[in-house]
């Protein structure tokens, strides 16, 4: 048998082998009671008639586990006579979630925040909800978010808020308290390029009103003003996180850029941008290390109404409520989470953390980041009480104790992980 004949036989056998390769003959979703099967299939990449691709299936599972409606997802591949049957198993979250936050105001008065959200409206992964807040004054907020309204990649978000608080304004000769009201209307287009990358692009029309209440005054700083503004917003998110119930691993980056146009000279137009870099790593079977680095800059106006705040609920646990402001920020939060107890749906998790950061003074320079009066370090401990099958059902309590200049200490309560 000559060489050419052998080559022909090998080629013929290869062609037969490929021609008989099994393909996906059926895709089945199981375990979903509320979430529509069509909504889940719309987000998957495998198709009937295609060759079996385990990498595509793994990506589908990773994407499904990120949805608020899904607590956990897995898959099975069954060999049938006509091809492969792929089964996606779903463990659903309970997604109608009330929320309660209790805290103190800048005057140490009682304040609270009540909310109710549905994260899987009509079984289509649409979020609809509202919040009422009493922080000396009453505030309201309503949100609608439909990330897959127009297909697998395209959606929309609508937001309304009427927020009223008492805000400290830091002047050279002391601190003033202003009644602050922000009424805003926002529309965002949502587009997901692939599993890791998505953007939000939109516009926000809002009104800001400041009314002087008590404290210091200064020339050039008005006692009250009312201004309309237009805000253009761009958010880019790179998300390569993987979830296993309360455990998270991977890297995520969120970039937020805003351009604000004002109708009053006292609050000039400005640009603000920041990036959150988040890194999570599993440590053994019960540990999770989590870190967030925030870098931000804004137009460096010498204004008492600077956009970046130093605040308990935003960046430094234990520091107090809005104790300072700046036009630049560097903050690192790092913590170790450890599961102390886990039984069926309940998880008790401990937390040891260090929050540290520095701010650029309004009108200052980058050297401000190294000034001791702008630098804060707050180590602390906390607990997490978690329900594994209710979306974001995490009640957290943290105690932070400052170790830098003019440090304070205190408890911080909230719903959801701090970051």
Secondary structure, 3 states (H helix, E strand, C coil): CCHHHHHHHHHHHHHHHHHCCCEEEEEEEECCCCCCHHHHHHCCCCCCCCECCHHHHHHHHHHHHCCCCEEEEEEEEEEECCEEEEEEEEEECECEEEEEEEEECCCCCEEEEEEEEEEEECCCCEEEEEEEEECCCEEEEEEEEECCCCCCCEEEEEEEEEEEEEEEEEECCEEEEEEEEEEEEEEEEEEECCCCEEEEEEEEEEEEEEEEEEECCCCCCCCEEEEEEEEEEEEEEEEEEEEECCEEEEEEEEEEEEEEEECCCCCCCEEEEEEEEEEEEEECCCEEEEEEEEEEEECCCCCCCCCEEECCCCCCCCCCCCCEEECEEEEEEEEEEEEEEEECCEEEEEEEEEEEEEEECCCCCHHHHHCHHHEEEEEEEEEEEEECCECCCEEEEEEEEECCCCCCEEEEEEECCCC
